Amino acid sequence: MERTAVNPVTWSLAMGFNQGEVVSGETRTLYISGQTSMSKDGRPEHEGDIAAQLALAVDNLEAVLTEAGMSLANLVRLNVYTTDVDALFSHYGVLAGRLGAASVAPTTTMLEVTRLAIAGQMVELEGTAVA
């Protein structure tokens, strides 16, 4: 797979994402359902702690990637849903650090929503990966 970043402006790079990416030569595409801070047995974790929820959501996203034989380096699209953008921004380094360690800057959209499907959840990560 070959990735080419498309950045007519560069301010987004400091925030850890590209404006666009051209992907060619991919052989497999993985569409990842929204990952939240759910335990392995389906219980919500870390109510009221957005930093801990974000960390577990990234762990869960990475677990899906691993199960498919991929890693964060294969992530080309990331949608971030949160019930509180301001609170999430103060802990966004958790996600940006993990992406940076994987040397990846997927195209990203962040949206504040009224609530997520599971009461008490504050952040959800949905992605697309190619290999």
N, C-alpha and C positions, 0 to 999 in steps of 0.2 A: 504494500500500500504506500502510495506517495501522498503527502499532505503539503499543500502550499497555502501559507497564510495570506489573506487578503485584508490589508489594512490601509485604506486611503487616509486614515488619521491614526495616530499612534497612542492617544491618551488611554485607550482601553488596555494596552499591554501592561501598564502599571497596575491595573486591577486584575490581571491574570486571564484576559480573554481576547481572542481575535475577533475582528469585525465579521470576517467570513473565512471559510476554508474550502479550497478545492481539493477533493479527494479523488484519486484515480487509482485504478488497479486493485480495488478492494475485491475480496472474494467472499466475505461474509459480513453481514450487517446485523447488529444486535440492538433491538429496541427495548429499553429498560423501563419498566413500570416505576411509578413514583416510589422512592425508598424513604422511609421515615425512621424514627427511633423506636423500632419495634424489636423486641427480643426474639430469639430463635423460635420460641414457642408462641409467638403472636401477641405478646403483651406489650402495651405502650410503656416506654421507659422515660425517665427524666422529666416528668411533668413540671413545667415552669422554668426549666433550665435550658434555654435555647442553645447555649454553647455545647452542652452535653448531647442534646438532641442532634445538632449538626454533626458532631463527631461520629455518633452512631449511625446516622443516615449515610455518611460517607463510607463508613465501614460496610454497611449493608449494600451500597452501590458497588463497592469494590468486590464484595462477595459474589454478586451476580456476574460481574465481569470475569472473575476468576473461574467460576463454574463453567463459563463459556470459553475458557482458554484465552482470555484477554486480560488486560490490565487498564489502569487509568490512562496509560499512554495511548490506548485505542479510542478514547472518548473524543468524539468530534462535536457533540451537541450536548448542552446541559441546560435544563430548565430548573430554576430554583423558585419554589413557591414558599411563601412565609406569611405568617399572620402579623409580623411586625418587622418591616424592613429596617427601621432604625436599630432595633435590638440585634438583628442579624448582622448588620454592617459592623457593629462593634466586635463581633466574633468571627467575621468572614475570613480572617487569617487561618482559621482551622481548615477551611476548604481550599483557600488559595495556596497554603503551604503544601497540602497533599498533592494538588495539581502541579505545583512548581517542582516538587520532588520527582514527579513523573515526567517532567519536561514537556508538559502539555498545557495548551491554552485553548480549550474548546470554545466554540461560539456559545454564548450564554445569554439567557434572558432571566431576569429576576422579577417576580410579580408578588405584590402583597395581596392576599386574599382574606376574606372575612373569616373563614375557618377551613380546616382540612377535614378529610373524611373521618378521621378518628379524633374524638374530643381530646383536647389537651396537647395535641401535636402542633408544633409551631413552625416546622420546616419539612419540606419534601423535595427530593431531588429526582429528576427524571432525565434519562439520557439516551443517546444514540452512540454506538461504538462501531467501528469498522476494523476489519483485519484482513 
